[in-house]
Amino acid sequence: MKFFNLFTQELAIDLGTANTLIMSEGKVVVDEPSIVAIDRRNGEVISVGMRAMQMHEKTHEYIKTIRPLKDGVIADFQAAEKMIEGFINMIGSRRKFFSHLKMVICIPSGITEVEKRAVFDSADHVDSKETYLIHEPMAAALGIGLEVEEPVGNIIIDIGGGTTEIAVIALSGIVCDQSIRTAGDEFTADIIDYMKRAHNILIGERTAEQIKIHVGSALHELESAPPDYDVKGRDMMTGIPKQVTISYHEVAQAIDKSIGKVEEALMKALETTPPELAADIYKTGIYLTGGGALLRGLDKRLSQKTKLPVHIAEDPLRSVIRGTGIALKNTHRFSFLIDRKSV
């Protein structure tokens, strides 16, 4: 059996709307933005990941940058395949000769059967011989060390780029869940809109993302306030580049409605939770993972809304990939993995 293992390459993939992470042999070997740059003239891939992100919104007519995933699922099938292939090739020398490729890929809990098939087909095109899917909240729960197989209820919120996944987990299954398409990308779009309305300045996605990182806040009043941030963009009245300075108060105002939608989804999930599991959740609290967990004051805001303790995962950006890696090592043990036969 050990001889055959020499020819098996196992990959755990967190195929996210904003970032894709790949884990091989217990280490994260790829952590790149989910974007691909393509030459319009011949359809060839110029670059994937960080290099393609640097080109995003800065291209001329012959180069097109594509984010193949929208709302957590594959929106552009061909671009997604090229991107996955590019990321797997990044592993380079780690690829084994004649390797039998085995993958576990993360998917949102609200995904349809057709969308599941699209993920399987993309995996087939990069020559995966064995492919399993795992729901993101389940992977996140494994990644932060929750005992998912025990008869104990835990509620987990995974705020990614395209979707916010809220799930109550017990006995290796998702008891009730809410998957909404309001997450990091929506917050970014809110900031772009706010800058247009309040400051008459046009900014791109990358600048809005930087605003979110530097002065993003879910609360209008923070104990330790981040310093104001200088934003450069194009003046909508004159068309000339200009700079304005914004504070976290403005960002909190810009994304307030979107955070409200996350709160609503959380309340719905709690309303549909069976009473015995609700009793467990009262003791254990709410676990917050994903890039959205890094938003200042979000834990406090959700805690004020639910009157429950909210715990932020130690490394929220990597919780899902860590859990996917655990599932990859134990595919025979976990009943919640979806394989080709069950679709």
C-alpha positions as CSV (number, residue, x, y, z in Angstrom):
1,M,0.0,0.0,0.0
2,K,2.9,2.3,0.9
3,F,4.4,1.8,-2.6
4,F,1.2,3.1,-4.2
5,N,1.2,6.1,-1.9
6,L,4.4,7.2,-3.7
7,F,2.3,7.8,-6.8
8,T,-0.7,9.5,-5.0
9,Q,-0.8,13.2,-4.7
10,E,-3.4,14.5,-2.2
11,L,-4.7,18.1,-2.4
12,A,-7.1,20.0,-0.2
13,I,-8.6,23.0,-2.1
14,D,-10.5,25.9,-0.7
15,L,-11.8,27.4,-3.9
16,G,-13.0,30.8,-2.7
17,T,-14.5,33.8,-4.5
18,A,-11.7,36.0,-3.3
19,N,-8.8,33.6,-2.5
20,T,-7.9,30.1,-3.4
21,L,-5.8,28.0,-0.9
22,I,-4.3,24.6,-1.7
23,M,-2.9,22.3,1.0
24,S,-0.6,19.4,0.2
25,E,1.1,17.1,2.8
26,G,-0.2,19.2,5.7
27,K,1.2,22.5,4.4
28,V,-0.5,25.4,2.6
29,V,1.4,25.5,-0.7
30,V,-0.8,28.0,-2.6
31,D,-2.5,31.1,-1.1
32,E,-3.4,33.3,-4.0
33,P,-6.3,35.6,-5.1
34,S,-8.9,33.7,-7.3
35,I,-8.2,35.5,-10.5
36,V,-6.8,34.7,-13.9
37,A,-5.4,37.0,-16.7
38,I,-6.1,35.8,-20.3
39,D,-4.8,37.0,-23.6
40,R,-7.9,37.8,-25.7
41,R,-6.1,37.1,-29.0
42,N,-5.4,33.4,-28.4
43,G,-7.2,32.6,-25.2
44,E,-3.9,31.6,-23.4
45,V,-3.4,32.2,-19.7
46,I,-0.9,35.0,-19.0
47,S,-0.9,34.6,-15.2
48,V,-3.0,33.5,-12.3
49,G,-3.2,34.6,-8.6
50,M,-1.3,37.6,-7.2
51,R,0.3,38.5,-10.6
52,A,-3.1,38.5,-12.3
53,M,-4.6,40.6,-9.3
54,Q,-1.9,43.2,-9.9
55,M,-3.2,43.5,-13.5
56,H,-6.9,43.7,-12.5
57,E,-8.6,46.9,-13.6
58,K,-5.3,48.0,-15.2
59,T,-5.4,46.1,-18.5
60,H,-5.5,47.1,-22.1
61,E,-7.8,45.6,-24.8
62,Y,-5.7,42.5,-25.4
63,I,-5.7,41.4,-21.7
64,K,-8.7,40.3,-19.8
65,T,-8.7,39.6,-16.1
66,I,-11.5,37.2,-14.9
67,R,-12.6,36.2,-11.4
68,P,-14.1,32.8,-12.3
69,L,-16.1,32.5,-9.0
70,K,-19.1,34.5,-8.1
71,D,-21.1,34.1,-4.9
72,G,-19.0,31.1,-4.0
73,V,-19.7,29.1,-7.1
74,I,-18.1,28.7,-10.5
75,A,-19.5,31.4,-12.9
76,D,-17.0,31.0,-15.7
77,F,-16.3,27.4,-16.2
78,Q,-13.3,27.6,-18.7
79,A,-11.6,30.3,-16.7
80,A,-12.0,28.3,-13.5
81,E,-10.4,25.3,-15.0
82,K,-7.5,27.4,-16.3
83,M,-7.1,29.0,-12.9
84,I,-7.1,25.6,-11.0
85,E,-4.6,24.2,-13.4
86,G,-2.4,27.2,-13.0
87,F,-2.5,26.9,-9.2
88,I,-1.8,23.1,-9.3
89,N,1.2,23.8,-11.7
90,M,2.5,26.3,-9.1
91,I,3.1,23.4,-6.8
92,G,5.6,22.4,-9.5
93,S,8.3,20.0,-8.4
94,R,6.0,18.8,-5.7
95,R,3.9,17.1,-8.4
96,K,4.7,13.4,-8.4
97,F,5.6,11.4,-11.5
98,F,2.5,9.5,-12.8
99,S,0.6,10.9,-9.8
100,H,-2.9,9.7,-8.9
101,L,-4.5,13.0,-7.9
102,K,-7.0,12.9,-5.0
103,M,-8.8,16.1,-4.1
104,V,-11.1,17.5,-1.4
105,I,-12.8,20.7,-2.5
106,C,-14.8,23.2,-0.4
107,I,-18.2,24.3,-1.5
108,P,-20.9,26.7,0.0
109,S,-23.7,24.9,1.9
110,G,-26.4,26.6,-0.3
111,I,-24.9,25.1,-3.6
112,T,-27.2,23.4,-6.2
113,E,-26.7,20.0,-7.8
114,V,-25.8,21.7,-11.1
115,E,-23.1,23.8,-9.3
116,K,-21.8,20.7,-7.6
117,R,-21.4,19.0,-11.0
118,A,-19.5,22.0,-12.3
119,V,-17.0,21.6,-9.5
120,F,-16.6,17.9,-10.2
121,D,-16.2,18.5,-13.9
122,S,-13.5,21.1,-13.2
123,A,-11.7,18.6,-11.0
124,D,-11.9,16.0,-13.8
125,H,-10.4,18.4,-16.3
126,V,-7.3,18.8,-14.2
127,D,-7.0,15.0,-14.0
128,S,-8.3,14.3,-10.5
129,K,-8.9,10.6,-10.1
130,E,-10.7,10.9,-6.8
131,T,-12.7,14.0,-5.9
132,Y,-14.7,14.8,-2.7
133,L,-16.6,17.9,-1.8
134,I,-17.1,19.3,1.7
135,H,-19.4,22.1,2.8
136,E,-17.5,25.2,4.0
137,P,-19.1,25.5,7.5
138,M,-18.2,21.8,8.1
139,A,-14.6,22.4,7.0
140,A,-14.4,25.6,9.1
141,A,-15.7,23.7,12.2
142,L,-13.0,21.0,11.7
143,G,-10.4,23.6,11.1
144,I,-11.0,25.4,14.4
145,G,-11.0,22.1,16.3
146,L,-14.7,21.5,17.0
147,E,-15.8,18.0,17.7
148,V,-18.2,17.7,14.8
149,E,-19.0,14.0,15.4
150,E,-20.2,14.5,18.9
151,P,-23.9,15.0,19.9
152,V,-23.2,18.6,20.8
153,G,-24.6,21.7,18.9
154,N,-22.2,24.3,17.6
155,I,-23.0,27.3,15.4
156,I,-20.4,28.6,13.0
157,I,-20.4,31.7,10.7
158,D,-18.0,31.7,7.8
159,I,-17.9,35.1,6.0
160,G,-16.0,34.7,2.8
161,G,-15.8,36.8,-0.3
162,G,-19.0,35.7,-2.1
163,T,-21.1,34.0,0.6
164,T,-21.8,34.1,4.3
165,E,-22.4,30.5,5.5
166,I,-24.1,30.1,8.9
167,A,-24.6,26.5,10.1
168,V,-25.6,24.6,13.2
169,I,-23.5,21.4,13.3
170,A,-24.0,18.2,15.3
171,L,-23.3,14.5,14.8
172,S,-21.3,15.0,11.6
173,G,-24.1,16.9,9.9
174,I,-25.5,20.3,9.3
175,V,-28.8,20.5,11.2
176,C,-29.9,23.9,9.9
177,D,-28.1,26.5,7.8
178,Q,-28.4,29.8,6.1
179,S,-26.3,30.7,3.1
180,I,-26.6,34.2,1.9
181,R,-24.8,36.0,-1.0
182,T,-23.8,39.0,1.2
183,A,-20.2,38.9,2.2
184,G,-16.8,40.5,1.5
185,D,-17.5,41.4,-2.2
186,E,-20.8,43.0,-1.2
187,F,-19.0,45.1,1.5
188,T,-16.5,46.2,-1.2
189,A,-19.3,47.2,-3.6
190,D,-21.0,49.2,-0.7
191,I,-17.7,51.1,-0.2
192,I,-17.4,51.9,-3.9
193,D,-21.0,53.2,-3.9
194,Y,-20.5,55.3,-0.7
195,M,-17.3,56.9,-2.2
196,K,-19.3,57.9,-5.3
197,R,-22.2,59.4,-3.2
198,A,-20.4,61.0,-0.4
199,H,-17.1,62.2,-2.0
200,N,-17.8,62.2,-5.8
201,I,-14.8,60.0,-6.3
202,L,-14.7,56.9,-8.4
203,I,-12.5,54.1,-7.0
204,G,-11.8,50.5,-8.1
205,E,-12.3,47.1,-6.4
206,R,-8.7,46.9,-5.2
207,T,-8.8,50.4,-3.6
208,A,-12.1,49.5,-1.9
209,E,-10.6,46.3,-0.6
210,Q,-7.7,48.3,0.9
211,I,-10.2,50.7,2.6
212,K,-11.9,47.7,4.1
213,I,-8.6,46.3,5.4
214,H,-7.3,49.6,6.8
215,V,-10.4,51.3,8.2
216,G,-13.2,48.7,7.9
217,S,-15.5,48.5,10.9
218,A,-18.9,47.0,11.7
219,L,-19.4,49.4,14.6
220,H,-19.8,53.2,14.5
221,E,-17.8,53.5,17.7
222,L,-14.6,51.5,18.3
223,E,-12.5,51.4,21.5
224,S,-9.2,51.4,19.5
225,A,-9.8,53.4,16.4
226,P,-7.6,52.8,13.3
227,P,-6.0,55.9,11.8
228,D,-7.8,57.7,8.9
229,Y,-6.9,56.4,5.5
230,D,-6.0,58.4,2.3
231,V,-8.0,57.2,-0.8
232,K,-6.9,58.1,-4.3
233,G,-9.4,57.9,-7.2
234,R,-10.9,59.9,-10.1
235,D,-13.0,63.0,-9.4
236,M,-16.4,62.4,-11.0
237,M,-17.0,66.1,-11.7
238,T,-13.7,67.1,-13.2
239,G,-12.3,63.7,-14.3
240,I,-9.0,64.6,-12.6
241,P,-7.3,62.2,-10.1
242,K,-7.7,63.3,-6.5
243,Q,-7.3,62.2,-2.9
244,V,-9.7,62.2,0.0
245,T,-9.2,61.0,3.6
246,I,-11.9,58.8,5.2
247,S,-12.4,57.4,8.7
248,Y,-13.8,54.1,10.0
249,H,-17.1,55.9,10.9
250,E,-17.8,56.4,7.2
251,V,-17.0,52.8,6.3
252,A,-19.2,51.5,9.2
253,Q,-22.0,53.7,7.7
254,A,-21.3,52.4,4.2
255,I,-21.5,48.7,5.0
256,D,-24.2,48.9,7.8
257,K,-27.0,47.5,5.6
258,S,-25.0,44.5,4.4
259,I,-24.0,43.7,8.0
260,G,-27.7,43.9,8.9
261,K,-28.4,41.1,6.3
262,V,-25.7,38.9,8.0
263,E,-27.4,39.6,11.4
264,E,-30.9,38.6,9.9
265,A,-29.5,35.4,8.5
266,L,-28.0,34.5,11.9
267,M,-31.3,35.2,13.7
268,K,-33.1,33.0,11.1
269,A,-30.6,30.1,11.7
270,L,-31.1,30.5,15.5
271,E,-34.9,30.5,15.1
272,T,-34.8,27.2,13.2
273,T,-32.4,25.5,15.7
274,P,-33.9,22.6,17.7
275,P,-34.3,23.5,21.4
276,E,-31.7,20.9,22.7
277,L,-29.1,22.2,20.3
278,A,-30.0,25.8,21.2
279,A,-29.2,24.9,24.8
280,D,-25.8,23.8,23.7
281,I,-25.2,26.9,21.7
282,Y,-26.1,29.0,24.8
283,K,-23.1,27.4,26.5
284,T,-20.6,27.2,23.6
285,G,-21.4,30.5,21.8
286,I,-20.9,31.5,18.2
287,Y,-17.7,30.8,16.2
288,L,-16.7,33.3,13.6
289,T,-14.3,32.4,10.7
290,G,-13.5,33.5,7.2
291,G,-12.0,36.8,6.0
292,G,-15.0,38.7,7.2
293,A,-14.2,37.7,10.8
294,L,-11.3,40.2,10.6
295,L,-13.7,43.2,10.2
296,R,-13.2,45.3,13.4
297,G,-16.1,45.2,15.9
298,L,-18.1,42.5,14.0
299,D,-17.8,40.0,16.9
300,K,-19.2,42.7,19.4
301,R,-22.0,43.7,17.0
302,L,-23.2,40.0,16.6
303,S,-22.8,39.5,20.4
304,Q,-25.0,42.6,21.1
305,K,-27.6,41.3,18.6
306,T,-27.8,37.7,19.9
307,K,-26.7,38.2,23.6
308,L,-24.4,35.2,23.0
309,P,-20.6,35.1,23.3
310,V,-18.8,35.3,19.9
311,H,-15.4,33.7,19.4
312,I,-13.2,34.6,16.5
313,A,-11.1,31.7,15.1
314,E,-7.3,32.0,15.7
315,D,-6.5,32.2,12.0
316,P,-9.9,32.9,10.4
317,L,-8.5,33.0,6.8
318,R,-7.1,29.5,7.0
319,S,-9.7,27.7,9.1
320,V,-11.5,26.3,6.1
321,I,-8.4,25.0,4.3
322,R,-7.1,23.5,7.6
323,G,-10.4,21.6,8.0
324,T,-10.4,20.6,4.4
325,G,-6.9,19.1,5.0
326,I,-8.1,17.2,8.0
327,A,-11.0,15.8,5.8
328,L,-8.5,14.8,3.1
329,K,-6.5,12.8,5.5
330,N,-9.6,11.0,6.8
331,T,-11.9,10.6,3.7
332,H,-12.8,7.1,4.9
333,R,-14.0,8.3,8.3
334,F,-16.1,11.4,7.6
335,S,-19.7,10.6,6.4
336,F,-20.4,14.2,5.4
337,L,-18.0,14.2,2.4
338,I,-19.8,14.2,-0.9
339,D,-18.3,12.1,-3.7
340,R,-19.2,11.7,-7.4
341,K,-21.6,8.8,-6.6
342,S,-23.8,10.9,-4.3
343,V,-24.5,13.7,-6.8
